[in-house]
Amino acid sequence: MLEIGEWGWAHNAACNAAVGRALMLSRGYRPKAQGHHFAVVSFARAAYSSKIPQDALGAWQGAAQKK
């Protein structure tokens, strides 16, 4: 269970995940498996690799794999 001070963080994380997934789905991408965080990172890498630095994508993918 979340502590009182963690609700804001949890809300932001949920909103960011929903926005990332909605963007991915709106562009016609569908996840191949249940790894939703990994799917959004893979989408970002495929769709925006020229606009997002590779080190940022790598760090984001590493964080998604820890979930």
VMD Tcl script that draws the C-alpha trace (Angstrom):
set ca {
  {0.00 0.00 0.00}
  {1.20 3.51 -0.72}
  {1.96 5.99 2.00}
  {0.14 9.32 1.95}
  {3.16 11.16 0.51}
  {3.47 8.70 -2.38}
  {0.04 9.28 -3.96}
  {1.27 12.24 -6.02}
  {4.16 10.21 -7.41}
  {1.87 7.27 -8.18}
  {-0.63 9.53 -9.92}
  {2.08 11.11 -12.08}
  {3.52 7.71 -13.00}
  {0.08 6.40 -13.97}
  {-0.70 9.48 -16.07}
  {2.66 9.32 -17.85}
  {2.15 5.62 -18.60}
  {-1.34 6.26 -19.95}
  {-0.14 9.10 -22.17}
  {2.76 7.03 -23.52}
  {0.50 4.08 -24.24}
  {-2.17 6.28 -25.83}
  {0.43 7.88 -28.13}
  {1.72 4.46 -29.08}
  {-1.77 3.12 -29.84}
  {-2.77 6.27 -31.75}
  {0.16 5.70 -34.12}
  {-0.97 2.12 -34.83}
  {1.60 0.36 -32.66}
  {0.40 -2.59 -30.58}
  {2.44 -4.37 -27.89}
  {3.49 -7.94 -28.67}
  {3.46 -9.04 -25.02}
  {2.37 -7.93 -21.55}
  {5.44 -5.76 -20.92}
  {3.67 -2.41 -21.23}
  {6.63 -0.31 -20.05}
  {8.98 -2.09 -22.42}
  {6.47 -1.70 -25.28}
  {6.30 2.08 -24.81}
  {10.10 2.32 -24.71}
  {10.38 0.18 -27.85}
  {7.81 2.42 -29.56}
  {9.71 5.56 -28.57}
  {12.92 4.05 -29.91}
  {11.27 3.13 -33.23}
  {9.26 6.31 -33.71}
  {11.46 8.99 -32.17}
  {15.05 7.71 -32.23}
  {16.16 10.72 -34.25}
  {14.66 13.14 -31.70}
  {15.55 11.44 -28.38}
  {19.24 10.99 -27.46}
  {20.32 7.35 -27.44}
  {21.66 7.57 -23.89}
  {18.24 8.77 -22.69}
  {16.50 5.91 -24.48}
  {18.98 3.46 -22.98}
  {18.41 4.76 -19.47}
  {14.64 4.64 -19.96}
  {14.83 1.07 -21.28}
  {16.95 0.05 -18.29}
  {14.36 1.50 -15.91}
  {11.53 -0.24 -17.77}
  {13.29 -3.60 -17.55}
  {13.57 -3.24 -13.75}
  {9.76 -3.01 -13.42}
}
mol new
graphics top color blue
foreach p $ca { graphics top sphere $p radius 0.5 }
foreach p [lrange $ca 0 end-1] q [lrange $ca 1 end] { graphics top cylinder $p $q radius 0.2 }
display resetview
